[in-house]
Amino acid sequence: MRGWRMFPLRVLRKRWFLGVIFLFSLFYFLDRTLYQIPQDLNYQISDTVRIEPTKVGLQIRMETHNRNVTTCRNSRQGRSLIVDEKGFVCQWHDVLPSGCCDPSAMNTRHYTCRGCSSNHCCAIYEHCVSCCLHPDKVQYEGVLRDFIAKAGNTFRLLFQATEDHYDFCLLKCRTSSESVQHENTYRDPIAKHCYGDKPPDLMIAT
């Protein structure tokens, strides 16, 4: 009876047995961890920009407006509005399960430039992206090339990583160092989201 009670202790002292337990625990942990990782992280976080090497020739894909989109990427960052990759702006409750705005919803707008000035700067981020996607407003390829030619190294890497017109507009309309002066004051406190190649107009405080 005493020998039976000592058996677990003798076994546990053997290194091979401890090694088996360790390997089993490791495989179990890895299996559970990998199982919980979503299969597609591309657009789970709207502020994430995928930095991937691209050719200097800028392999620009312009199919965003021409293909039939059954599911949509959208901005996901606004409190009340979102803009999808087809240029529709809508309220959150008008977003379809596909991620696209419902074009039949009363408040949905397509290629809206509401609140945008002649210098291509807008008061609302989602309107900036929608206006930027308008095929008559921006010649995407030309604007991208001009901007990259003038941008610093950090911005050049970011914008070279954009895969299409929608990616470009999402990134371009975010406020950046071009939108501020003295590092803490907006050049234009209202129209601070710009999709063109110029910064917001400098508004003199009165």
N, C-alpha and C positions, 0 to 999 in steps of 0.2 A: 504493500500500500504506500509505503514511504517512497519507493522508487517511482511509482506513478506520479506522485506529487512533484517530484524533482524533474520529471521529463520536460515540461515547458521551459524551465530555467536553463536546462542543458541545451535545448534546441535554440533558444534565443541567444545563447552565447556564441553560437557558430556564425561566422562571418557570412557564409553563403546564404544562410537563412535571412539575415538582416539585409543582404543585398537584394534578395528576391522581393522582400517587403518594400524596399526603397524604389525599385524599378516599377513595381505594380502601382505604387502611389504616384510616381512621376507620370506614367502613361495615363492614369486616370485623370490627373490634373490637366494634362495637355489635351486630352479628349474633350473634357468638359469646357475648357477655355476656348478651343477652336470651334466647338459647336455653337457657342454663344456669339461668335463674331458674325455680323450681317454679311451677306454675300455681295452686296453692292454698297460701297461707302462713297461713291462718286459725288452724290449730291445730298448726302444726309445732313451735312452742315453747310449752310449757304455761304459762310465766310471763308470756306476752305478753297484755296486755289491750288490746283494740282501743278506742281513744278516738274515738268518733264522736258528733257532736251528736245529741241526742234531744230530743223534745218534753217539756215540763214535765209533761204529762199522763201520761207513762210508758206508752208503748205496750207493754204486757207481753204476751208470748206464752207461753201456758201449754200449748202442744201437746206439750212434751217427753215427758210421761208418757202421752199419749193416742194419739199416732201410732205406726204400725208402723215401727220403726227397723230398717233393713237394714244400715246402717253406723253406727258409733259414734265419737263423740269420746271421748277418755279423758284422764286426768290426766297420764300420761307422766312424772311426776316422782319417783315413789317408787322406792326401790331394789328392793323385793320385791313391792309391791302397786300396783295401779292401780284407779281407780274410773271406770266409764263413765257415759255420760249417762242410762242407764236405772236407775242406782242400784245396779248390781252391783259388788261389790268382789271382786277375784280376784288370784292371783299372776301374775307376768309370763308364765310358761309356759302359763297357761290363757287367754291372750288370743287370740281368733280372728283370722283375716286381715282380717275386717271392722272390727277395732278394738274389738269388743264382748267382754266377758267370756263365757266358756263357762258358761252357767247350769247345765250338768250336771256340771261339775267338782266334785270332792269338797269343796274348800275355798272355793268361790265362795259369797258371801253377798249377799242382796238387802235393801236398806234397813237395813243393820246399824247399830245404835247401840252396839255393844260398846265399852266404855271411855268412854262419854259420860255426863256427870252431868246432874242435873236443871236446871242452869243453861245447858244446851245447849253445853257445852264438852267437848271430846274429847281423848283422849291421842294418837290417830292421825289424821293428816290425811285419809286416804281414808275412814275411818269417819265423820269429821265431814261430809264431802261426801255420803256415802251416806245418813246420817241426815237431813241437811238436805233431801235430795230426797224423803224420805218424805212422802207427801201428808197424813198425819195429824199430822205433827210441826210443820210450818211452813206458815203461810198466807203464801206467798211475796209476794203483792202488798202485804199489810199490813206485813210486816216490812221490805220494801224501802222503802216510803213512810216508815215511822217512822225507819228508819236514815238515809235521805237528809235528813230534816228535822233530825236531830240532828248530822249529820256536818259536818266542815269542808269547805272548798271543794275540796281535793284529793280526799278520799274521795267527795264528792258527784259530781264528774266521773267518777270511776272506776265508781261503782255505777250512775250513769245510763247508762253505756255498755254495761251488761250486757244481752244480747239475750233471755235466757230464764232459767228457774229454774236450769239447770245452770251457766251462766256465773256467776250470782249466788253459788251455793254454792262453786264453785271459788275465787272471789275472797274471799268472806266467811270461809272456813275457814283462809285463810293467816294466819299470825301477823302482827300489826300493832302499832302503838304502844299500842293498847288492851290488849295482852297483857303489857306490860312496865311496870315501875315504876323510877324513877330511871334510865331510858333503857338499862339494861343487865341488869336482873334480871326474870325472868318472874314475874308475879303468882302463877301456879300452874305450877311447872316440869313437871308431868305433863299436866294437861288445859289445854293452851294454844291449841287450835284450836277456835274458837267460831263457831257459825252463828246464834246468837240476837242480840238487841239489847243484851245486857249483856256486860261484860268478864269474864274469869275471876275467880273468887273470890281474894281476897288471902290467900295462905298465909303465916303467920308462921313464920319459921325458928326452930327450937328447938335 
